[in-house]
Amino acid sequence: MTVVIAIEPPRQAEVMRLLELSDAYAASLYPAESNHMVDVATLEKPVVSFFVARREGTVLGCGALVAAEDGTGEIKRMFVAEAARGLKLGKQLIEAILERAGELSLSVVRLETGIHQPQAIGLYRAYGFTEIGPFADYRSDPLSIFMEKRLS
C-alpha cells in the first residue's frame, strides 16, 4: 500500500477532520497560549505549500511550508493521524517539504514545536534541524522549542 504525498488544498472534509484532530491533540498537551496553530484561511494563501499524505485515498497526515518574503520558510501543521503512526509518514512529509523548500530556493526552514512531543523533536533533529531562539512573531515560551535547518 503506497503512500502518496502531494500538494493539495487544505479545505477538504477529510483534511479538515485531520486538522481538528491536530488541534485536539495540541490542546491536550499545551495551554491555548502555547498553541501556535494557523487556520485554514492562512493555509490557503499563495505562499503556502500544503502537503497531504494519503494511502488508498485516505488522508493520513499533513504538513505545510509557509514561504516568507525574506527567503525563509516555516513548517506548520505537521500532523500524522494516530492510526498511521509508525508508517514513517513524518519522514516522508519532511522530505517533501524540504524538497519544496529547495525548489523555492529558500535559505532556511524553521519551525516551532512543543517540548511534550519527543518524536517530533527527534524527527526534526534527524533531518538536521538545530535549536534556535524564537523567530518571526514568536515569543519565548518554556513549552516551545524553535528549530531551523539551513539549506545549501
C-alpha positions in Angstrom: 0.0 0.0 0.0 1.8 3.1 -1.3 1.6 6.4 0.4 1.2 9.4 -1.9 2.2 12.8 -0.7 1.1 15.8 -2.8 0.3 19.5 -2.6 -3.4 19.8 -2.2 -5.9 22.4 -1.0 -6.4 22.2 2.8 -10.2 22.9 2.6 -11.4 19.3 2.1 -13.6 17.4 4.5 -11.0 14.7 5.3 -8.2 17.2 5.7 -10.3 19.5 7.9 -11.1 16.5 10.1 -7.3 15.8 10.4 -6.7 19.4 11.4 -9.4 19.1 14.0 -7.6 16.1 15.4 -4.3 18.0 15.3 -5.9 20.9 17.3 -7.4 18.5 19.9 -4.0 16.7 20.3 -2.2 20.0 20.8 -4.9 21.2 23.2 -4.4 18.0 25.3 -0.7 18.8 25.6 -0.4 22.6 25.9 -2.4 25.6 27.2 -4.0 27.8 24.5 -1.4 30.5 24.7 1.3 27.9 23.8 -0.5 26.6 20.8 0.6 28.4 17.6 -1.7 26.8 15.0 -2.6 28.6 11.8 -6.1 28.4 10.5 -7.3 27.1 7.1 -7.6 30.5 5.6 -3.8 31.0 6.3 -3.1 27.6 4.8 -4.9 28.7 1.6 -2.6 31.6 0.9 -0.4 31.5 -2.2 2.8 31.4 -0.2 1.8 28.1 1.4 2.6 24.7 0.0 0.2 22.3 1.9 1.1 18.6 1.7 -1.4 15.8 2.2 -0.3 12.2 2.8 -2.8 9.6 1.5 -2.9 5.8 1.4 -5.5 4.3 -0.9 -7.2 7.8 -1.0 -7.5 8.1 2.8 -5.9 11.2 4.4 -3.3 10.1 7.0 -1.1 13.2 7.5 -0.3 16.7 6.5 2.2 19.5 6.7 2.7 22.9 5.3 5.6 25.0 4.2 5.0 28.8 4.5 7.4 30.8 2.4 8.4 34.3 3.7 9.5 37.3 1.6 13.0 37.1 3.2 13.7 33.7 1.6 13.0 31.6 4.6 10.2 29.1 5.2 8.4 27.8 8.2 6.9 24.3 8.7 3.3 24.5 10.1 0.6 22.0 10.8 2.7 18.8 10.7 0.4 16.0 11.9 0.0 12.3 11.3 -3.2 10.5 12.3 -2.8 8.3 15.3 -3.8 5.2 13.3 -0.9 5.9 10.8 1.9 6.5 13.3 4.7 4.1 12.8 4.4 4.2 9.0 7.2 6.8 8.6 4.9 9.4 7.3 6.6 12.1 9.3 9.8 11.4 7.4 8.1 11.4 4.1 6.3 14.7 4.8 9.6 16.3 6.0 11.3 15.1 2.8 8.6 16.5 0.6 8.6 19.8 2.5 12.4 20.1 2.3 12.3 19.3 -1.4 9.8 22.0 -2.0 11.9 24.5 0.1 14.8 23.7 -2.3 12.5 24.3 -5.4 11.6 27.6 -3.9 15.3 28.4 -3.2 14.6 29.1 0.4 17.8 29.6 2.5 16.4 28.3 5.9 13.4 26.3 7.1 12.3 27.0 10.6 9.6 25.6 12.9 8.2 25.7 16.4 7.2 22.6 18.2 6.3 21.7 21.8 8.5 20.2 24.5 6.0 17.4 25.0 6.5 15.9 21.5 9.7 14.0 21.7 9.0 12.0 18.5 8.6 15.2 16.5 11.7 16.8 18.0 13.7 13.6 17.3 12.4 13.6 13.7 13.5 17.2 13.1 16.9 16.6 14.7 17.4 13.6 12.5 16.9 15.9 9.4 19.5 18.4 10.6 17.3 20.9 12.4 19.0 22.6 15.3 17.6 24.6 18.2 17.4 28.4 17.9 15.7 31.2 19.8 12.2 32.5 18.9 11.9 33.8 15.4 9.3 35.9 13.4 6.4 36.9 15.7 7.1 34.1 18.3 7.9 35.0 21.9 10.0 32.9 24.3 7.8 30.1 25.7 9.1 27.4 28.1 6.8 24.9 26.4 8.2 25.7 22.9 11.3 24.6 21.0 12.3 26.6 18.0 14.4 24.9 15.3 15.9 25.6 11.9 17.7 23.9 9.1 20.0 25.9 6.8 19.7 24.8 3.2 22.6 24.9 0.7 
